Amino acid sequence: MRQVVLDTETTGLDPQQGHRIIEIGCVEIDNRRLTGKQFQCYLNPERDIDIAAIEVHGITNDFLADKPTFAQIVDEFLDFVTGAELIIHNAPFDIGFLDNELSELHSECEPMASYCSVLDTLLLARHKHPGQRNNLDALCKRYGVDNTQRELHGALLDAEILADVYLLMTTGQSSLSLNADDSGQKQATRMSRRADTGRQPLPVVKATEEELGAHAERLRKIDDSSADGCLWLSLDQGR
């Protein structure tokens, strides 16, 4: 499967308020291997960038003044992503901006769903790690991915980091297909483990009278010093 890990930087948070894309970064994965192929471009949004956005990504209006517009790179961009599965962290944000850019062209361009499928790694992370922080920095820490260069957000750098996180997060998951062929059955057989019937029984080590006495004394001290008493002691007494 060909996949493209994608990230964008923008002038602000909401395309419905006229905000635009100012950077697109993509890296290619083929059969779960990074190919080294990339697509990256800075874009002139033809409007000012919000100060809060500049503080996030560090891209300024002056830097983008001589950069191409989205209309000038759209064909090259679509050629790179068409037919691939897009891997995006918080996909509705990036897809919303890309669909808005495509709609602004008033051409034969269709929404992104017409060119490629999308996998949202934020939803995947929330499923795998419910109740935990699942932003990109948190996932880097959880999976041991080096993000020390990420002082500011950048579309290409974030796409490269997300590619590493995604591959680690999905290690061992080579297919979502429910159709098990012969090779899949053989692999499952190889991975199964059975107990050794000739193995000696595990030894059982019991506490000595001295150890039991020390344990009881420790519980008594906890019980005396705690306003709620010692739960473990009450459980022992209830047996």
ABEGO torsion letter per residue (X at the ends): XBBBBBBBBBABABAAAGBBBABBBBBBBBGGBBAGBBBBBBBBAGBBBBAAAAAAAGBBAAAAAABBBAAAAAAAAAAAABGBBBBBBGAAAAAAAAAAAAAAAGBABBBAAAABBBBBAAAAAAAABBGBBABAAAAAAAAGBBAAABABBBAAAAAAAAAAAAAAAABGBABABABBBAAAAAAAAAABBBBBAABBBBBBBBBBAAAAAAAAAAAAAAAAABAAEBAAAAAAAAX
